[in-house]
Amino acid sequence: MAAATASSTPFHDLDAYVALPRLSGLTLSPDGKRLVTAVATPNPDHTGYAQALWEVDPTGARAARELTPPGEGTGSAAFTSTGDLLFTAKRPDPAAPKDQPAAPGLWLLPPVGEARPLSRRAAGIDTVWTARQAPVVVFGSPVLASSTDLPMDDAVQAARKKAHVSAILHSSYPVRFWDKDLGPASRHLFVLGEDAPWRDVTPRVGSAPPEQVVGISPDGSKLVTTLVAPRAKGFIRQIAAVIDLASGQTTAVIEVPGADITEVAISPDADQIAYVIRVDATPSETSDVTLWVAAADGSDPRQLAAEWDRWPSHVTWLPAGDALLVVADDSGRAPVFRVPLDGAPPVRVTSDDAAFTDLVVAPDGSAVYALRSSWSQPPEVVRVDLGSEAPVLAEALQGPAPRPALPGRLEEFTVETADGVQVHSWLVLPDGASPKTPVPALLWIHGGPVSSWNSWSWRWSPWILAAAGYAVVLPDPGLSTGYGRDFVQRGWGDWGGAPFRDLMAVTDALVTRPEIDPARTAAMGGSFGGYMANWVAGHTDRFKAIVTHASLWSLDSFGPSTDCAFFWAEEMTPQMAAANSPAASVAAITTPMLVIHGDKDYRVPLEQGLALWYQLVSESALAAGEDGATPHRFLYFPDENHWILAPQNAKIWYQVVEAFLAQHVLGDQSVTYPEVLGSTA
């Protein structure tokens, strides 16, 4: 890629950045000749994103073409066994009266012709799955627990809407998830077949988890799904069940004491289930994630790749049924691996310095298609040859959007800590950074905390800060994935220990580089990264400014108020929470902090940001004086959640961050905040 000239990239212009097309999801036709992905772009008034479906040529010979215009609710897509494309969308029925409002529904787009509605519900249709060799379609739609049939459900939901009733009466935990209120309706699964247009096959052995995984056998005879079963003291257990699609009979087939089933995939012959087990953590031991296969009735379970010290995801069967494809975080990447069923060790398939998602395999097993991304490129559609014994580079297909020009270069480096552990980091260096013109630096700490800086993020873009002249380091400290279970374990229940020391070791190495100005550094992070930014603020004064987004502050109050408190109870005892709470060190904070929080954040509730803000202005070393002045700032989003998603709000987020850093890191006291905020610096 040719080097970009100054101010020529979309990262120099936030309007251009939020307008960049964003790919997600991938589905392949049964004959392997059509590949479809979703592309999100800002809606006409730039208050949100609208998705369109695009077809990508699997051979790479033809340019991508748009199948549907961007529209509200356009999302889940799947091919039928006869090659029609199904998708969910909220759009008006062309055959209905013009004054009839658009309703969310399931649409069918034939290879030739216009899309037509297939099924609709006022409550919405959220996801669609299909059988590859039979005319069987399954879709999800919310139904109230008290409803005995769909007419009753439609009537009650309409009555709630008409009466403006939003109240929800709960009898189980949890009640929220990330940014969504759970209940009063939950997802039911419906079958569209040749014998009946509407058939509810909703499992009776458990409820649908917020992130339900569903797989249909190619012959359309059965469906495997994850379900939630409640347990004592507010805990839940995620299990696997099989639904016979002819009779609707549901059977719980895999339930592991002390563990959750997080992924399921049914084999091509429908006789086996591959699944991922997440073992419960304890305050002294981190979790573990392992890959298993069993008969379709749950019998004869056996672990695959038992000696493999990586955590598998995106489990996909190969057509021959003799091996699985998985993705696993690995040393700052997330490659594709082949896992044989005969007990042989996993084999790496891709050699790219990138991360892969959304695997779909060609019918003959010759290739796998996926979305590939890294810190040097956003997600793009690629083809991976499965015929080679050695790892191969994925081939980029002609996708809906070209790669954007970048305002700098990407490097990586590894630091050895005092206890002999290697810590990996990616480093984004802006154009012009050199020993003659050293640049300010930003330590950007990832969330999770059990995750890795290994793939592109639209929400956290270091390239925007690089366009502003900063070097951005993206480290994987203790608790990060891709380096083995022991690497996670070294920070388990001790967030302020090894992870903090790792971050300081990375910073020590960073500021010795000749391209970096060691006197102008800042730190920032979101979620767990925000927690760590808060911890950094109370335990070192080496940074000129700190930005903390959606951050944990007082761990004792965070535990029971987060949306899934049982996870917190697995890791932190009250003693650990007290020892690792950033709030205990507020008096030691001498660095100006920008606090950012959204009101709809259920994972890290707003009270954490409010408590942090109040204690900063009342108890920190930079507390408000007699005149009320303080260098700290609080950026509040009443209508956003754990992430800032609306295009205009995302622009505000970056503008305020850049202004705050310019003021305190660059020493530019003339900076102003966005005029639409009506605030001064």
N, C-alpha and C positions, 0 to 999 in steps of 0.2 A: 504494500500500500504506500502510495506516495505521501510524503510528509505534508501536513496541512500548513497553510500559511497563517500568520497571526490573525485572529478574529474570524477565521473562515469556517470554523466547525460549529455544529449545532450546540456544542457545550459552552460556547461563548454567548449564546443567545437562548435564554430560558424559554421563550416562546417556541423557538425551533426545537429545543430539547423535548418539551412536553408533547410536541407534535410528531416526534419520531414514531413510526409504526412498531407495535409491540406484539410479537408472535407468542401464541400459547396453544397447546394441544395438538394432537396429530391423530388422524385416522386414515386407514388404508382400505381400499375396496377389496372384496374377496378374490378378485382376479389379479390383484397386485398392480393394476394399471392406473389407478387414480389415488392421489395422496392429497389430503385436505388439512389445512391448518386455519386457526382463527387469528385475525389481525385486528388489534385495537388501535383506534385513533381518536382524538378529541371529538366530542359531539359539536354541533354547529355553534353553541354558545360557550363552549369550552368549560362547562361545569362538570363534565365527567367524560368517560370513554365509551365509545360504541364499537361493537365488534362486527367485522365482516368475515365471511368464509372465502378462502382462496384455495384454488387447486394448484398443486405443484407437480410437475412431471417427474415421476420416479426415475426416469432414465437421464434426466438432466438436459435433454435436448431442447425442450420448449420452455418459453417464458411462463411464469405463473400468471394465472388469470383469476379475476374476481368472480365469485359465484353468486354472492349476495351482497347487497349494499350494506354499509354500516347501519346497525339498528339496535334499538333497545332490547336487551334480554337475549340477543343472539349469542348462543354459547355452545352447549354440548352438541356434538355431531357424531354420527355413526352411519356406516353404509349397511343397507339391507343385503340379504343373500342374493338378490337379483340386481344389485348395483345402483339402486336409488339412494340418494343421500337424505338422511333424516337430520333435523336440527331443531333446537328449541329457540323460540323467538317470540317477542311481543310485537305483533304487527297486525294491521287490519285485514280481515278476510275480503278478498276482492269480490266475492259473490254475495257478501252481506250488505245490508243497507248502509249508505254512506254515513249516517249518524250513529252507527253502532261503534262503540269505542274498541280500540285494539285490546286484545286479550292475550295473555301468555299461553302458548300452546306448542304443539309438536307439528312440524312442517315436513313435507316430502318434496324433494327436488329431483325429478327424473334426469337421466343423462341428457335428454333433449326436452325442452319445454320449460314452463314456469312452475314455481313452487306453489303448492296448495296445502291448506291446513289438513292435518290428519286427525288430531285430537286436541281438544281445548278444555281447560278448567279455569274458572275465575281465580282459584287458589294458586294456579300456576303449575307448570311442568318444568322440573329443574334439570333432569339428566336423562339421557337415553342410552340404552345398550341393545345390541343386536346379536343374533346368532349368525355365524358366517355361512352356514350351509343349510339353513332352514328359515322359513318366513315367520320368524318369531322376534318380536320387539318387546322390550321391557323399558318402562319409564318410571320415574319417581315423581310423586306429587304429594303435597302436605295434606293430611287429614286429621281432624280433631279426634282426640281419644274417645270422646263421648258419642261420636257418630256411629250409627249402625249401618248406614249405607251412604252412597254419594249424594242423593237428593237431600237427605237430612244434613249432611255436611255442608253442602252448598247453602242451604237455608240458614244454618247457624252462623256460618262465616259471613254471609251477607248481613245478618242481623247485627253481628258485632261491628261490622263496618258502618252500617247505617246509624247505630247508636253511639258510635265513636268510643267503643269499649276497647281499651288496650290492656286491661288487667289480665294477669295470668295466675292461676292458682296451681301451685306446685305441690307434689307429694313425693318427689325424689330429687336427688342431686346428680349432676349440676343443673344450674338454671341459666347459665350463660356460657358462650364459647367465643373467644377472641372478640368479635364485634357484634355478635348476634345474640338476641334473646331467644332462648330455647322455649318451645311451647307457644300457645297451647296445642298447636298442630305438630305432627311429626311425619317424616316421609313414609309413605306407603309405596309399595312396588306394584305396578300394574302390567299385565301382559296384553299385548295386541297380537292376536293370532288370527288364523283363518276361521276358527270356530266361533269367536266372540270378540266384539270390539273392546269391551272393558271387563277385565277380570283381575280382581284384587288378590294378590298372592302374598300379602304382607305377612312376614314372620310373626308367630305368636310366642316365640321363645325368648324374645328380647326386643329392644327398640333399636332404631337405626342410629348409629353414632353420627355426629355432625360431619365427619369425613368418612362416610361409608364407602367401602370398596366392594364392587360387584363384578362378577365374571360369569358369562354364559357359555355353556358348552357349545362347540361348533354345531352339533346336531339339534340344538334347541331343546334338549330334554330336561336339563337341570341348570340351576343357578347356584353359585356359591357366593356368600356375602359375609361381611363382618357385622356383628350385632353387639349391642351393649346389654349386659346383664347386671342389675344392681347388686351390691354387696353391703355388708354391715358398715356402719359408721361413716356413711357418705362415700365409700369407695365404689367404683364400678369395675367390671371386668369385661374386656372385649373378647368375644369368642367368634368362631366360624360356624356357619350353618349352611346346609344344602336345601334348596327348595326344588321339589319336583314340579316342573312347570305345567304338567298335564293335570295333576291332582291338586296342586297347591300345598301338598304336605311339606311341612318344614321340620328338619331334623338338625339338632345341634350336634355337630360332628367333631369339633376340636375345641376343647376347653382345657387350658393348662393352668393348674394351681400356681399362684404367684407369678403370673405372666399374662400379657395381652397378645392377641393375634392382631397384628397391624396391617398385614397384606395377605391376600389370597389370590390364587390363579388356578383355573381348572385346566387339565391337560387336554390335548387335542382329541384323545379318545374318550374323554370324560370319565376315565377310571381313576384318576389321581388328582390330588390337590397339592400344590406347592404353597407354602405359607411362611410368614416371618413371625418369629416370637420375640417379643420384647420382655425380658425378665425384669420384674420389679427391682428397683433400687432399694437400698437401705441407707441410713445416715453414714455408714462406714464403707459401703460398697456401691460403686456405680452400677448401672444397668448393663445388660448385654443384649445384643441383637443377633439372632441366629436364623439360619435358613433350613427349612424342613420340607419333607414330602411325605404324604400318606395316601392310602387308598381313599376313594371318594366318600366312603362311610366313616372315615377317620381312623380306621384300623391300620396297623403296621406302620406307625410313624417312625421316621428315621431322619437324623440330622445329616445335612450335606455340608461339606467343607468345614468340618468340626475344628480343624487346626488353623483356620483362616482368621487372622486378627483384623478383620474389617467388618463393617456393618452393612449388609445388603439391603437394597430397595429396588423399586421398579421391576418386580419379578415378572418375567415373560417367558412362556414356553417356546421352544423351537418346534417346528412342525413334526419332526420325527419323534418327539416325545422322549428323547434320550438325554436332553440337557436343558438347562435354563439359562437365560440371559438376565443379568442383574447389573445394577449400578452401585458403586460403593465409593465414598469419599476416600481419597488416597493421596497424601502428600501434596495438598493444595490443588488437587484435581478431583474429578469424579468420573473415572473411565467406565466403560462397559466390560464386563467379565462374562465368560462362559463357565457355567458350573455343571459338570457332567453328573448324571444320576448314578453312575457306577462307582462313586466314591473317590474318583480322581480329583486332585486339587483344582481350584479355579484357574482359568487361563485368561490373561488380559487380552481383550479384543482390539481396543483402540489405543493408539499411541499419542493422541493429541494432548496438548497442554490445555485441557478443557474439561467441562462437565457436560454430561448427557442426561436427558430426560425424555419421557414420552416415547418409549421404545415400541415400535410396531414392526413385525417380522414379515418379510415377503412370503407368499404361500409356498414357494419351493424351498425356503430356508436359505437361499443364496445370499441374502442381505438383510440388514435391519435398518430401518429409517428412524431418525430421532431428531430432537432439537439439541443443538450444540451451542454452548456459550462459554465465554471466559471473560477475564477482565479486559481483554482486547477486542471483544466483539459481543454484541447482544445475541439472543437466541436466533438461530437460523436452521433451516431444514437441511439435513445431511443424509447421505447414504453410506453405510459401512459394509464392506465386503466381508462375508463370513467364511469365505473359502480359503483364507490364508491361515497358516499355523502360527505365524508371528503377528504381533500387534500391527495394525495398519492405521494410516491417517484417514479420517472420514472425508468423503467427497461432498463439497457444498453443492447443492442443487440450485437451480434458478428460482429463488424465493421471491416473496412479495416486496421485499425491501432490501436495498443495498446496505452494506456495512457503512456506518457513519465514519467520517474522518475523525481522528483523535488528536487532541491538542498536546501530544507528548508521547512518551514511550513507556513500555512496561518491562520491569525487570523483577527478579526474585533474588532473595538472599536468605541465608540460614545463620542463626546465631546459636552458639553453645552457651548454655546457662552455667551458673556456678555449680549446680549439681550434675552437670554433664549431659543435659538433655538438649537435643537439637530443636530449635523453634523456627518454623518456616514463616516467611512473609513475602507478600507481593509489594512492589514499590512502583507507584505511578510518578514519573518525573515529567514536569511540564517542559514544553519547548523552551529552549534557551537556558535551561539549567546546566551549569558548568562550574568548574573551579573558579573561573573568572567572575561568574555571576551566580553566586550561591543563592538559593531560594529558601523561603520559610517552609516549615514542615508541619504536617498534621498527622498525628497518631489516631487512626480510625479503628475503633474496637468493635468487633462483631457481636451480634446478639446470640441468642440460643439458650444457654451458653454452649450446649452440645451441638456444634455446627462448625462450619469452615468457610473462610473467605475463598471459595473456589469457583464461583460462577458469577456472571453478570447480574447486577441488581439495578432495576429502574428506580427503586426507592432510594438506594444509597449509591450515588454516582460519584466516584472520586474524580472523574474527568471534569466535572463542573468546577471543582476546586482547583484542578490542574490548570484549567483555562483561566482561572483567576491568579495563577502564578505559584500555587503551593505544590510541594511534593507531598504525596499521600502514601503512608505505609499502612498495609493491611495485614496484621499479624495473626497467626493462629496460636494463641497461648494455651497453657494447660486448660483442659476441658474441651478442647477442639477435637473434632472427628477427623479421621483419615491418617492417624499416626499410631493406632492401636489402642486397646482398652486401657493399658497402663497410663497412657498419656491423658486420658479422660480422668482416670482415677486420681492422678496427682493433684487435681484441683477439686476433687469431690468433697462437698461439705466444707471447703476451705477456700471460698471464693476470693477472699482478700489475701491469700497466701501465694501459692505457686503462680496462679494467673497474673497477679500483680507483679511479681518478681520477673516473670517472663516478659511482660510488657515493658518494664524498665530496662531489661537487658536489650530488647529490640531497639528502644529509644537510644540507649547508650551507643549501640553500633551505628544507628542511623546518623546521629549528629557528628560522627567522625568522618563521614563521607564528604569529600571536597565540594560536592554540589549543594550541600545543605548548610544553611546558616544556623548554627547551634543556638544563637541568641533569640531566634524567632520561631518558637515551636508552640503548638497547641495540641489538645487532645479532645476527642469526641467519641460518642457512641450512642446506640439506641438499644432499649430493652436491657438485656444483660450488659451490653456495651455501655448503656447509660448508667447502670449500676456501677460498672467498673470506672466510668468517668467520675462518678461521685466519690468512689473510694480513692481514686487518684487525687482528687481535689483535697481530700482530708489527710493525705499521707505524703505529699510532695508539693513543693512550690516551684518545680522546674519549668512549668508551662506558663505561658503568658495569658492563655484563655482556655476555658473548658466549656464544651457544648454537651448537654446531657438531654437525651430525648426518650420519652416514655420510660423513665428510669425507676428502679427500685431504690428506696431511700431508707425506710424504717422496716426492717425485715420482720419484726414481730407482728406488725399490723398488716403487712403484705400477705403473709401466709394464708390466713383464713378469708381474705377478701378477693384473692385472685379467682379467675373463673374455674380453674381445676385445682382446688386446694389439696387434693389427695396426692398429686405429684409433688407438691412442696413438702407434704408430710413424709414422703419417702426419703427425701434428701436431708432436710434440716431439722435438727432438734431445737428446742427453745434456746439451749445454751449455744449451739452453733449460730443460730440467727442473731443472738445478741453479740457474739464475738465478731460477726462479719457484717454488722449493720453500719453503713456509712454515716447514719445520723449521729452515731456516738462521737464522731470526729468533726462535727460541724464547726466547733470553735477554732479548729486549726486551719480552716479554709481561708487562704489569703489570695486565691486566684479568682478573677472575675468569671462568673458562670452564666451561661445562657441556658435556662430551663425551658423545655418544650414538652407539652402534653396535650393530648386530645381527650375530650370529655367522654367519648364513646369507647374508650379503651377499657376492655374488660380483663385483659390479661394482666396489665399493670394498671390498676384503677387510678383514676385521677387524684384520689386522696394522697397518693404517694408524691405526685408533683406539687400538690398544694402544701403538704407538710414540708417538703424540701424548700419551696419558695419562702414560706413563712420563716423557717429557721435560718435560711440564708440572710434574710433582711433583719432578723432579730438577734441571731446568735453567732454568725460567722465573724471573722476578723474584719470583713468588709460590710458589716451590718449598716443599715441606714442610720445616718447621723441625725443631729437635731433638726436639720432641714429636710429630712426624709430622703436624701440622695443616697444612691448606692450604685456601684458599677454593674451589679447583677441585673439580668433581664429575664422576664417570663413571657414566653410566646405561647398563647393558649388558643386552641382550635375547638370551639364548641361543637362542631359537627363532624369531626374526624375521630379516628379510632387509634389503634396501635400504630398504624401507618397513616401518613398524610397522602391521600390518594387523588383528590380532585385536582385537576391541572392547575387551576389558579392558586389553590392553597399550597401545592407543591412549589410553585414559583415563589410564593411568599416565604416558605420555609428556607429555600436556598438564599433568597435575597437577605433575609435577616441574619442567617448564619454568616454569609460573606461580610455583611456590614459589621457584625460583632467582632469577627476575626480581624477585619481591617483596622478597627479601632484599637484593639488590645494587642494584636500581634504585630501589625505593621506600624502602629503608632499614628494612624491617620485620624485625627480628631475632627476632620471635616466631613466624615461620612454621615449619611442620613439613612433612615429606614424608609421602606416603601411608603409613598404618600398615601396610599389607600388605607394604611393602618392608622393614620391620623396621630402618629406618635413621633417623638423626637428622640435623637440618640442620647 
